[in-house]
Amino acid sequence: MNNLGRHLFLNHEIQSVGDFMSRLLIVTVSCLVILFSVSDFAFAGAHYSSGGEGLKVATLPPPGFYWRVYNTFYNADSMRNNNGNEIESDFDLSVFAFTNRFIWSSDIKILGANLIMDVIIPTIYTDIRMRNAGPASFGDTAFGVGDICIEPFLLAWHGDRYDAAVAAALFLPTGDFDKKQPASPGKGFWTVMLSGGGTLYFDEARTWHGSVLARYEIHTRQEGTRQTHGNDFSFEWGIGKSVTETVDVGISGYSHWQVTEDSGRNADNYRESVHAIGPEISIAVPQWSMGITLRSQFEFAARNKPQGNTTNLVLTYAF
């Protein structure tokens, strides 16, 4: 649990936004439509974009209701080919996503775990350009509500030296999609996502911690293209230290692979992949029942997708 979470609620339950936030560094991130790794905007891509969560990614909040706001900035100025080399063109992608996430953590027990549910509603602005690329050149800008994610089933376990979680989520094709507009806020297909992971505390005081959360996505056929994007596997991770009762610092990152090929009319056999790493800080503000997280992650080794940098400012409020 992140300090941000560890001190926003009372003791283990609601004593500090810290406890909350730290736990709230949720596994249910699982749906986060907010951390848009480029593929989410410019191309069919996975629905979930890694980077939405970092430290204590598999630690969930204690019973209560939470409102979490993600402010996500993504910028990429290079497109990578199947060999990971930069495609010669004037490429630029800028994305800002403002995402509201509403989380209900219950005291209902299933297999010894707390049942948690959440809904994620993203609003996305995307500007994408590729110039000096001959027939492949294009440009597009769009703003609108993206595909909503619901996560009706999330189980969270807590031990003396660990936290664990599993979840099932569904992305709904609620956002506008046009196959001729690569900046469309919607993707035009449904996605089922399964998640699971854990957080380990390396000392009795639970100040040193490491966590990982993996996700697997299965997509339906895309509207209007007769194509189905291949299944995706990704995981987010974080290693950090609670330096005070209200401050966590560390490094976090993610890896993403498209594990099966696209299928359908005119589908190619190129699979996407990318990795990222960067610094993170989380601060709990108990007097405001609030948690603040700032993280920046730099991508590398991208294939068949843009390569850039994601910065997230995440605000969490506990009711």
Secondary structure by P-SEA (a helix, b strand, c coil): ccccccccccccccccaaaaaaaaccccccccccccccccccccccccccccccccccccccbbbbbbbbbbbbbbcccccccccccccbbbbbbbbbbbbbbbbcccccccbbbbbbbbbbbbbbbbbbccccccccccccccccbbbbbcbbbbbbccccccccbbbbbcccccccccccccccccbbbbbbbbcbbbbcccccccccbbbbbbbbbcccccccccccccccccccccccccccbbbbbbbccccccccccccccccbbbbbcccccbbbbbbccccbbbbbbbbbbccccccccbbbbbbbbbbcc
